[in-house]
Amino acid sequence: MTPYKKEGCRTQRALTPDLAHKSPSANKNGLTTFIFLSCRVKAKKGVNLLETKSRNAQWQVGWEMQSGAKHSITTIDVSKNKAAKQGEVLGNVEVMQLDFEMENFTSLSVTRRINWNIDYKGQSPPPESEKVVTELTVVQRDIQAIIPLAMDTEIINTAILTGRTVAIPVKMVSIEMNGAVTDVSAFVQCKSSNEDIVKVSMNCDYVFVNGKETRGSMSARVIFSYEHLSAPLELTVWVPKLPLQVELSDNNLSFIRGWRVPILPDRRSTRDSDADEDEDEPRVSRGCTLQYQRAGVKVLTQFHTTSTEGTDQVITMLGPDWQVDVTDLVQDSLKVADPPDSRAGGPDGSGGSGAGVHHAEG
């Protein structure tokens, strides 16, 4: 059985006049004060009230308990101690301390409810809205804290560019009073404070971004909870600045005099009926065309975040004068606006195939 102390049942010496009872007294401000009250405590079997202690010399405390098959009801009478020196107190007064113990539980933790309310002498019983329910959580291990352990605390959200999830594994450990460290990852619950910035897996074993996020933050939070304890994992999330910046090594591509290349048919336009027949045959040239120069393509952007959630202060990774080359990330998405006249190759170059003005897009 584990003892648990609960301090409660407080009263106020300066109260409003409409709470009068049979034995009122008035302070110098004309407010009615109480000299007697009852605290009624109802608890299920297995929650035992061990002792009631007065916490103020101005009040006397007595109690009586009635045990039933399923519940126990304890009535605690609190009255003014006339022999004690009375002082003027306008704030809350701590009247008593209740010591409980829990019994008959085998799980790592258990939660028990205690219902209690205060009755003033001469007044009708309080409505349900004034009755208080207290939940007490008792654990077999004296866990002082839980700590999330992540492989990194920064996420660069390249998923916005690639559509591929970026994830960071997370483990949760508990720290006990005796210094013992236990992996409790399988028993925690978790929730992201803002899924528009960062998300967390259903099993709480990794945090991630999948490209559907709308902004970054230097104070993104994922809250982990275990039993009655909770702990945040704080992350910095960087997002790319859009639109991306596309640069070419040469904006003017000319044909190379005297260099011609064969024009090969586009096999993707071949009909299915002819596909089998031409499978093993070499492609026949349709003539020759001029060979144009090539230009290198580079795609740049800045990754940025906000200083704190809810502010517009933008912070750029490495500083406002730095850009990040993301060509390899978006290479598969590069295309030209007028493909009949130009082609997009790898990052080492795009080539023209005819005269005109062409546009590269990411």
Protein Blocks (a to p, Z undefined) as FASTA:
>chain_A
ZZddddehiadfbdcfklgcfkdcddfkopacdfbdcddddddehiacfbdcdfbfkbcc
dddddddfkbccddddddddfkbccdddfbdcdfbdcddddehiabfbdcddddddddde
hiacddfklpccddddddfbdcfbdcdddfbfcdcdfklmnopacddddddddddfkopa
cdfklmcccddfblklbccdfklpaccdehjacbdcfkbccdddehjbccdddddddddd
dddddddfbfbdcddehiacdddddfklpcfklmmmmmmpccddebdcdddddddddddd
dddddfbghiabdcdehiakbccdfklmmmmmgccfblmlpccddfkbccdfbecddddd
ZZ
